[in-house]
Every structure is written in C-alpha cells, then in structure tokens.
Amino acid sequence: MIEYVMDRPGHDRRYAMDITKIKKDLDWSPRQSLSEGLMKTVEWYLNNQEWATAISAQGDYQAWLEKNYQARGGKA
C-alpha cells in the first residue's frame, strides 16, 4: 500500500551514492558492485528458503508485521 505524503522542505528529489569522499579520505572502496551485491543477496535467499520460512513463522516476526503493517490496511 502506498501513501503519498508532502515532501519536507529541502527534500532531495534524487538520492545517489557518491563514495568519492570515503575513497579519498580513507582509501576505501567496496569489494563488489551494487549489482553484484544485490545478485548475491537474492541468490542467498533462494538457496536458504528454509531459513526464511522458519523466520517468517516465528511469533516475534508475526507480531512485528502486525504492529508495523496492520495500520496500513494490508497484509504483509
């Protein structure tokens, strides 16, 4: 469910990652690209479906879903 709200004053219209400063100041760079990291995350969940199913069945998780999504009028 999407609920549109007014932008706050000074709200950025676009968000973009810029790691120039951390590269320059700390000589740091990511070990993998965003697309590689996303692909690895999706692959992990596909390869660990039993874990994800077990987590989603836990009472604490179900309570969290109800608390955070019930007021939005939809099912999680």
C-alpha positions in Angstrom: 0.0 0.0 0.0 1.5 3.3 -1.0 0.5 6.5 0.9 1.7 9.7 -0.7 2.8 12.5 1.6 4.0 16.1 1.1 7.7 16.5 0.7 9.5 18.1 3.6 11.2 21.5 2.9 14.5 21.0 1.2 13.8 17.3 0.5 16.1 15.9 -2.1 14.4 14.8 -5.3 17.1 12.3 -6.1 19.3 10.1 -3.9 22.5 8.8 -5.3 25.5 7.1 -3.7 28.8 9.0 -4.0 31.7 7.3 -2.4 34.3 9.8 -3.6 35.0 11.3 -0.1 35.5 7.9 1.6 37.7 6.8 -1.2 39.8 9.9 -0.9 39.9 10.3 2.9 40.1 6.7 3.9 41.4 5.0 0.8 38.3 2.7 0.9 36.3 1.1 -1.9 33.7 -1.6 -2.0 34.7 -5.1 -2.6 31.9 -5.6 -5.1 29.4 -3.5 -7.1 25.9 -2.8 -6.0 24.5 -5.1 -8.8 26.9 -7.9 -7.6 25.8 -7.5 -4.0 22.1 -7.5 -4.9 22.5 -10.6 -7.0 24.4 -12.4 -4.2 21.7 -11.4 -1.7 18.9 -12.8 -4.0 20.9 -16.0 -4.6 21.4 -16.4 -0.8 17.7 -16.1 -0.1 16.9 -18.5 -2.9 19.4 -21.0 -1.6 18.2 -20.6 2.0 14.4 -20.7 1.7 14.1 -23.0 4.7 15.7 -20.4 6.9 13.5 -17.6 5.6 10.4 -19.7 6.1 11.4 -20.6 9.6 12.0 -16.9 10.5 8.6 -15.8 9.0 6.8 -18.4 11.1 8.2 -17.1 14.4 5.8 -15.4 16.7 8.0 -12.4 17.2 8.2 -11.8 13.5 4.5 -12.1 13.1 3.9 -9.7 15.9 6.3 -7.2 14.3 4.4 -7.5 11.0 1.1 -6.8 12.7 2.5 -3.9 14.6 4.1 -2.3 11.6 1.7 -3.2 8.7 -1.8 -3.7 10.2 -2.5 0.0 10.4 -1.7 0.3 6.7 -4.7 -1.8 5.8 -2.8 -4.6 4.1 -1.3 -8.0 4.7 2.5 -8.3 4.9 
